[in-house]
Amino acid sequence: MEALGHEDETLEYDLALTGEQREIRETARRFAREVLRPVGIRLDRMAPGEVIASGSPLYDALAQAARLGFTRLRAPLSLGGLEAAPATEHIVLEELAYGSAGLAGVIFLSPFPAAAAAASGNPELAAEFSAPYFACNDASIIGCWAITEPNHGSDQLGVMRPELRVKARGDLAARRDGDSWILNGQKSAWVSNGPIATVGVVNVQLQPRDGLEHGGVCIVPLNLPGVSRGRPLDKHGFRALPQGEIFFEDVRIPRRYMIAEDETYPAHVENTLTAFNASVGALATGIARAAFDCALAYAKTRIQGGRPIFEHQSVRDRLFRMASLVRAARALSRDVYVYNLTRLGRGEPGRLDHSITSKVFCTNAALEVATLAAQLHGGNGMTREYPVEMFVRDATASTIADGENAYLGQIAASML
């Protein structure tokens, strides 16, 4: 097994970081190297059923992240959160993804229902969903965002742009019944954290309306009668991040669980996508940096032609290209993350096109950097003895996560 590379100090040039941010970064970096990387590699090689089984190392890694405060960075102090600045949260996301992009996804998604309840403005929901989560450090509460459906993937994200003419009906519908909503239908196998989540933020079609824009967003405890799951998905990348179907058969929830509906639905989807795309930009930067770091360390120790391959001009040219992409991805993703998360935190609309730009650029950069890293490893880059082949698969998956890049580009282009 290849030893982990060491951070190239030339990539560190942000003089605006506070002493506290540097300490948090070092804590996250150690956790990523010592826990997430080895656990992520182990989970990557396990069958999907083993990944989610009782006793899986996934749960211990998530519990450790919770104890370090990484699942409550943005939460208010009144609920046990840290109220970390957006720049601090970006730093942590990048570092976690440096260790394992899949596990970083598990950690990032876990607090989403609690955060959604806190942001709803409903004290009852915050007391029911937010306070228990942020007080929990044992990974017994895990969240997910269930938007993707068998017949609706990235097009679900286009409901806020009428010019894209998304007119289909959703696969999961909710109908009013007095003071309750009743849910029937399903979500697809691509629900991240779906197989392990205890509570979800769920996007639904509101009957009898037509068109995906006539939707709702609700918080659903996933132990309610009528909720069931499919098998966890066996997939190419992000194998440490469990994904799977969720089925709803006459699932009854109280009316207060619906946190957005009809008129407020498109804005809610746009705000969520703005935050999530900005986050994927940060995660992709972590993948790119991990791939570059391993390639640089390998190039300085691998001997070919009687000298380290780092001394070959073509290798240096590719390493420079990789370093440039990592620097650009970090700068863009951090600026966009700070801008949009600051605005959203103030209750102001973010700029979705900025987040899409970050997501698309950074994921494409991660894929290029990871591919170059695998090539610089030669035949070793195709083996599981080195982590770069996993980085290629995770980078590929990142170009599809939270919206396929070409479709996201159409959304952003429509805003020009």
C-alpha positions as CSV (number, residue, x, y, z in Angstrom):
1,M,0.0,0.0,0.0
2,E,1.3,3.4,-1.0
3,A,2.0,5.8,1.9
4,L,-0.1,8.9,2.0
5,G,1.5,11.8,0.2
6,H,2.4,15.0,2.1
7,E,0.7,18.3,1.5
8,D,2.6,20.4,-1.0
9,E,3.1,23.7,0.9
10,T,3.0,25.7,-2.3
11,L,-0.7,25.0,-2.4
12,E,-1.1,26.9,0.9
13,Y,-1.2,30.6,0.3
14,D,-4.3,31.9,2.1
15,L,-3.1,34.6,4.5
16,A,-6.6,35.4,5.6
17,L,-7.0,32.2,7.7
18,T,-7.2,32.8,11.4
19,G,-5.3,30.9,13.9
20,E,-8.5,29.0,14.9
21,Q,-9.2,28.1,11.3
22,R,-5.7,26.7,11.0
23,E,-6.2,24.6,14.1
24,I,-9.5,23.3,12.7
25,R,-7.9,22.6,9.4
26,E,-5.1,20.6,11.1
27,T,-7.6,18.6,13.1
28,A,-9.7,17.8,10.0
29,R,-6.5,17.0,8.1
30,R,-5.4,14.5,10.7
31,F,-8.8,12.9,10.9
32,A,-8.9,12.7,7.1
33,R,-5.5,11.0,6.9
34,E,-5.7,8.7,9.9
35,V,-9.4,7.7,9.8
36,L,-11.2,8.6,6.7
37,R,-8.6,7.5,4.1
38,P,-8.1,4.0,5.5
39,V,-11.8,3.5,6.3
40,G,-12.8,4.9,2.9
41,I,-10.5,2.5,1.1
42,R,-11.8,-0.4,3.2
43,L,-15.4,0.5,2.5
44,D,-14.7,1.0,-1.2
45,R,-13.7,-2.7,-1.4
46,M,-16.7,-4.0,0.5
47,A,-20.0,-5.2,-0.9
48,P,-22.8,-2.6,-0.5
49,G,-24.6,-4.7,2.0
50,E,-21.5,-5.0,4.1
51,V,-21.0,-1.2,4.0
52,I,-24.3,-0.6,5.8
53,A,-24.4,-3.6,8.0
54,S,-24.2,-3.3,11.8
55,G,-20.6,-3.1,12.9
56,S,-19.5,-1.5,9.6
57,P,-16.6,1.0,10.1
58,L,-18.7,3.6,8.4
59,Y,-20.7,4.2,11.6
60,D,-17.6,4.6,13.8
61,A,-16.1,7.1,11.3
62,L,-19.4,9.1,11.3
63,A,-19.5,9.1,15.1
64,Q,-15.9,10.3,15.3
65,A,-16.8,13.1,12.9
66,A,-19.7,14.1,15.1
67,R,-17.6,14.1,18.2
68,L,-15.2,16.4,16.5
69,G,-18.0,18.8,15.6
70,F,-17.9,18.3,11.9
71,T,-21.6,17.5,11.6
72,R,-22.7,20.7,13.4
73,L,-20.4,23.3,12.0
74,R,-23.1,25.6,10.6
75,A,-25.7,25.0,13.4
76,P,-26.6,27.8,15.8
77,L,-25.1,27.8,19.2
78,S,-28.5,27.7,20.8
79,L,-29.0,24.2,19.3
80,G,-25.5,22.9,20.2
81,G,-23.9,23.9,17.0
82,L,-20.6,25.8,16.4
83,E,-21.9,28.6,14.1
84,A,-18.7,28.2,12.1
85,A,-17.9,30.8,9.4
86,P,-18.6,29.5,5.8
87,A,-14.8,29.7,5.1
88,T,-14.2,27.3,8.0
89,E,-16.8,24.9,6.8
90,H,-15.3,24.9,3.3
91,I,-11.9,24.1,4.8
92,V,-13.4,21.1,6.6
93,L,-15.3,19.8,3.6
94,E,-12.2,19.9,1.5
95,E,-10.1,18.2,4.1
96,L,-12.7,15.4,4.7
97,A,-13.0,14.8,0.9
98,Y,-9.2,14.6,0.8
99,G,-9.5,11.6,3.0
100,S,-12.6,10.0,1.4
101,A,-15.1,11.7,-0.8
102,G,-17.7,9.1,-0.1
103,L,-17.4,9.4,3.7
104,A,-17.3,13.2,3.4
105,G,-20.7,12.9,1.6
106,V,-22.1,10.8,4.4
107,I,-20.9,13.4,7.0
108,F,-22.1,16.4,5.0
109,L,-25.6,15.0,4.4
110,S,-26.2,13.7,7.9
111,P,-27.3,17.0,9.5
112,F,-29.3,18.2,6.5
113,P,-32.8,17.4,8.0
114,A,-31.8,19.0,11.3
115,A,-30.6,22.1,9.5
116,A,-33.7,22.3,7.4
117,A,-35.9,22.1,10.5
118,A,-33.9,24.8,12.2
119,A,-34.1,27.0,9.1
120,S,-37.9,26.5,8.8
121,G,-38.7,29.1,11.4
122,N,-40.9,26.6,13.2
123,P,-39.7,26.2,16.9
124,E,-41.7,22.9,17.1
125,L,-39.8,21.4,14.2
126,A,-36.5,22.6,15.6
127,A,-37.2,21.0,18.9
128,E,-38.3,17.8,17.3
129,F,-35.5,17.4,14.7
130,S,-32.7,19.9,15.2
131,A,-32.0,19.8,19.0
132,P,-31.9,16.0,19.2
133,Y,-29.5,15.7,16.2
134,F,-27.0,18.3,17.3
135,A,-27.0,16.8,20.8
136,C,-26.2,13.3,19.3
137,N,-22.6,12.3,18.9
138,D,-23.1,8.5,18.3
139,A,-24.4,8.5,14.7
140,S,-27.8,7.1,15.8
141,I,-29.4,9.9,13.8
142,I,-28.5,10.2,10.1
143,G,-30.1,12.4,7.5
144,C,-30.5,12.3,3.7
145,W,-32.0,14.5,0.9
146,A,-34.5,12.4,-1.1
147,I,-35.1,14.2,-4.3
148,T,-34.0,11.9,-7.1
149,E,-36.7,9.6,-8.6
150,P,-36.8,6.7,-11.1
151,N,-38.1,9.0,-13.8
152,H,-36.6,12.2,-12.6
153,G,-33.0,13.0,-12.0
154,S,-31.3,16.2,-12.9
155,D,-34.5,17.5,-14.4
156,Q,-35.9,17.9,-10.9
157,L,-33.4,20.7,-10.5
158,G,-34.8,22.6,-13.4
159,V,-38.2,23.4,-11.9
160,M,-37.1,27.0,-11.1
161,R,-36.4,27.8,-14.8
162,P,-39.6,27.9,-16.8
163,E,-37.6,28.2,-20.1
164,L,-36.3,24.6,-19.6
165,R,-40.0,23.4,-19.8
166,V,-39.9,20.7,-17.1
167,K,-43.5,19.5,-17.1
168,A,-43.5,15.9,-16.0
169,R,-45.2,14.6,-12.8
170,G,-43.2,13.3,-9.9
171,D,-42.9,9.7,-8.8
172,L,-43.7,10.5,-5.2
173,A,-46.9,12.3,-4.5
174,A,-48.4,13.8,-1.4
175,R,-52.1,14.5,-0.8
176,R,-53.8,16.4,2.0
177,D,-56.0,14.5,4.4
178,G,-57.2,16.9,7.1
179,D,-54.2,18.0,9.2
180,S,-52.0,15.4,7.6
181,W,-50.2,14.6,4.3
182,I,-50.2,11.1,2.9
183,L,-47.2,10.0,0.8
184,N,-47.2,7.4,-1.9
185,G,-44.5,6.5,-4.4
186,Q,-40.8,6.1,-4.4
187,K,-37.4,7.7,-4.6
188,S,-34.7,6.2,-6.8
189,A,-31.6,4.2,-5.9
190,W,-29.5,7.3,-6.0
191,V,-30.6,8.7,-2.7
192,S,-27.4,9.4,-0.9
193,N,-27.5,8.0,2.7
194,G,-30.8,6.5,1.7
195,P,-30.1,3.0,3.1
196,I,-28.9,4.2,6.5
197,A,-30.8,7.5,7.0
198,T,-33.2,7.7,10.0
199,V,-34.8,11.0,8.8
200,G,-35.0,12.6,5.3
201,V,-35.8,15.9,3.6
202,V,-38.1,14.6,0.9
203,N,-39.3,16.4,-2.2
204,V,-42.8,15.4,-3.3
205,Q,-45.4,16.1,-6.0
206,L,-48.4,17.8,-4.6
207,Q,-51.6,16.3,-5.9
208,P,-53.7,17.1,-7.9
209,R,-51.3,19.6,-9.5
210,D,-49.3,18.8,-12.6
211,G,-45.7,19.7,-13.3
212,L,-42.6,19.2,-11.1
213,E,-42.8,22.9,-10.2
214,H,-45.9,22.2,-8.1
215,G,-44.0,20.4,-5.4
216,G,-43.4,20.3,-1.7
217,V,-40.6,19.6,0.7
218,C,-41.2,17.7,3.9
219,I,-39.2,16.2,6.7
220,V,-40.0,12.5,7.2
221,P,-38.8,10.2,9.9
222,L,-37.9,7.1,8.0
223,N,-39.2,4.7,10.7
224,L,-42.8,5.6,10.0
225,P,-45.3,2.8,9.0
226,G,-45.2,2.4,5.2
227,V,-41.6,3.4,4.6
228,S,-39.4,0.6,3.2
229,R,-36.0,0.5,1.4
230,G,-34.5,-1.3,-1.6
231,R,-31.1,-2.9,-1.7
232,P,-28.1,-0.5,-1.4
233,L,-26.7,0.4,-4.9
234,D,-23.6,-1.4,-6.2
235,K,-21.8,1.4,-8.1
236,H,-18.7,2.6,-9.7
237,G,-17.7,5.6,-7.5
238,F,-18.4,7.0,-4.1
239,R,-18.7,3.4,-2.8
240,A,-18.2,4.6,0.8
241,L,-21.4,6.7,0.4
242,P,-24.5,4.3,0.6
243,Q,-27.2,5.0,-1.9
244,G,-30.5,3.3,-2.3
245,E,-34.3,3.4,-3.0
246,I,-36.9,4.5,-0.5
247,F,-40.5,3.5,-0.9
248,F,-43.6,5.2,0.6
249,E,-46.9,3.5,0.9
250,D,-49.6,5.5,2.6
251,V,-47.1,7.2,4.8
252,R,-48.8,9.8,7.0
253,I,-47.1,12.8,8.3
254,P,-48.5,15.8,10.2
255,R,-49.0,19.0,8.2
256,R,-46.3,20.9,10.0
257,Y,-43.6,18.5,8.5
258,M,-44.2,20.2,5.1
259,I,-41.7,23.0,5.1
260,A,-42.2,24.3,1.6
261,E,-45.1,23.9,-0.9
262,D,-46.3,25.2,-4.3
263,E,-45.3,28.9,-4.4
264,T,-42.3,28.5,-2.1
265,Y,-41.2,25.2,-3.7
266,P,-39.0,26.5,-6.6
267,A,-37.2,28.9,-4.3
268,H,-36.5,26.2,-1.8
269,V,-35.1,23.9,-4.5
270,E,-33.0,26.7,-5.9
271,N,-31.6,27.6,-2.4
272,T,-30.8,23.9,-1.6
273,L,-29.1,23.4,-5.0
274,T,-27.1,26.6,-4.5
275,A,-25.8,25.3,-1.2
276,F,-25.3,21.7,-2.3
277,N,-23.5,22.6,-5.6
278,A,-21.2,25.0,-3.7
279,S,-20.5,22.0,-1.3
280,V,-19.7,19.6,-4.2
281,G,-17.2,22.2,-5.5
282,A,-15.4,21.9,-2.1
283,L,-15.6,18.1,-2.1
284,A,-14.2,17.9,-5.6
285,T,-11.3,20.2,-4.6
286,G,-10.5,17.7,-1.9
287,I,-10.5,14.8,-4.4
288,A,-8.2,16.8,-6.8
289,R,-5.8,17.7,-4.0
290,A,-5.6,14.1,-2.8
291,A,-4.9,12.8,-6.4
292,F,-2.2,15.5,-6.9
293,D,-0.6,14.9,-3.5
294,C,-0.3,11.1,-4.2
295,A,1.0,11.7,-7.7
296,L,3.7,14.2,-6.5
297,A,4.9,11.8,-3.8
298,Y,5.0,8.9,-6.3
299,A,6.8,10.9,-8.9
300,K,9.6,11.7,-6.4
301,T,10.1,8.1,-5.4
302,R,9.4,6.1,-8.6
303,I,12.6,5.4,-10.6
304,Q,12.5,5.1,-14.4
305,G,15.3,5.8,-16.8
306,G,17.7,5.7,-13.8
307,R,16.2,8.7,-12.0
308,P,13.0,9.7,-10.2
309,I,10.3,10.3,-12.8
310,F,9.8,13.8,-11.2
311,E,13.0,14.8,-13.1
312,H,11.4,14.0,-16.5
313,Q,10.2,17.1,-18.2
314,S,6.9,15.6,-19.3
315,V,6.1,14.5,-15.8
316,R,6.8,18.0,-14.4
317,D,4.6,19.5,-17.1
318,R,1.7,17.3,-16.0
319,L,2.3,18.0,-12.3
320,F,2.3,21.7,-13.0
321,R,-1.1,21.4,-14.8
322,M,-2.5,19.4,-11.9
323,A,-1.2,21.9,-9.3
324,S,-2.7,24.8,-11.3
325,L,-6.1,23.1,-11.4
326,V,-6.1,22.4,-7.7
327,R,-5.2,26.0,-6.9
328,A,-7.9,27.3,-9.2
329,A,-10.5,24.9,-7.8
330,R,-9.7,25.8,-4.3
331,A,-9.9,29.6,-5.0
332,L,-13.1,29.4,-6.9
333,S,-14.9,26.9,-4.7
334,R,-14.0,28.8,-1.5
335,D,-15.0,32.2,-2.9
336,V,-18.4,30.8,-4.1
337,Y,-19.0,28.9,-0.9
338,V,-18.3,31.9,1.3
339,Y,-20.4,34.2,-0.9
340,N,-23.5,31.9,-1.2
341,L,-23.5,30.4,2.3
342,T,-23.2,33.9,3.8
343,R,-26.1,35.2,1.8
344,L,-28.3,32.1,2.5
345,G,-27.4,32.3,6.2
346,R,-28.8,35.9,6.2
347,G,-32.0,34.8,4.6
348,E,-31.0,36.4,1.3
349,P,-31.1,34.6,-2.1
350,G,-27.8,33.1,-3.3
351,R,-26.4,33.0,-6.8
352,L,-27.2,29.6,-8.2
353,D,-25.1,30.3,-11.3
354,H,-22.0,30.9,-9.2
355,S,-22.5,27.6,-7.4
356,I,-23.0,25.7,-10.7
357,T,-19.9,27.3,-12.1
358,S,-17.9,26.1,-9.0
359,K,-19.5,22.6,-9.1
360,V,-18.9,22.0,-12.8
361,F,-15.4,23.5,-12.9
362,C,-14.1,21.8,-9.8
363,T,-15.6,18.4,-10.6
364,N,-14.1,18.5,-14.2
365,A,-10.8,19.7,-12.7
366,A,-10.9,16.8,-10.2
367,L,-11.5,14.3,-13.0
368,E,-8.6,15.7,-15.1
369,V,-6.3,15.7,-12.1
370,A,-7.2,12.2,-11.0
371,T,-6.8,10.9,-14.5
372,L,-3.4,12.5,-14.8
373,A,-2.4,11.1,-11.4
374,A,-3.4,7.6,-12.6
375,Q,-1.4,8.0,-15.8
376,L,1.7,9.1,-13.8
377,H,1.4,6.0,-11.8
378,G,1.6,3.9,-15.0
379,G,0.4,0.4,-14.6
380,N,0.3,0.9,-10.8
381,G,-2.4,3.5,-11.3
382,M,-4.7,0.7,-12.4
383,T,-4.3,-1.4,-9.3
384,R,-6.0,-1.2,-5.9
385,E,-2.6,-1.1,-4.2
386,Y,-2.6,2.6,-4.9
387,P,-5.6,4.9,-4.1
388,V,-5.5,6.9,-7.4
389,E,-7.8,4.5,-9.2
390,M,-10.4,5.2,-6.5
391,F,-9.9,8.9,-7.0
392,V,-10.7,8.6,-10.7
393,R,-13.9,6.7,-9.9
394,D,-14.9,9.2,-7.2
395,A,-14.1,12.2,-9.5
396,T,-16.2,10.7,-12.3
397,A,-19.1,10.3,-9.9
398,S,-18.7,13.9,-8.7
399,T,-19.5,15.2,-12.2
400,I,-23.0,13.6,-11.9
401,A,-23.7,14.2,-8.2
402,D,-26.3,16.9,-7.4
403,G,-27.0,17.4,-11.1
404,E,-25.2,16.2,-14.2
405,N,-22.7,18.8,-15.3
406,A,-24.1,19.3,-18.8
407,Y,-27.6,19.8,-17.5
408,L,-26.4,22.1,-14.8
409,G,-24.6,24.1,-17.4
410,Q,-28.0,24.6,-19.2
411,I,-29.5,25.9,-16.0
412,A,-26.7,28.4,-15.4
413,A,-26.7,29.4,-19.1
414,S,-30.4,30.2,-18.9
415,M,-29.5,32.7,-16.2
416,L,-26.9,34.6,-18.2
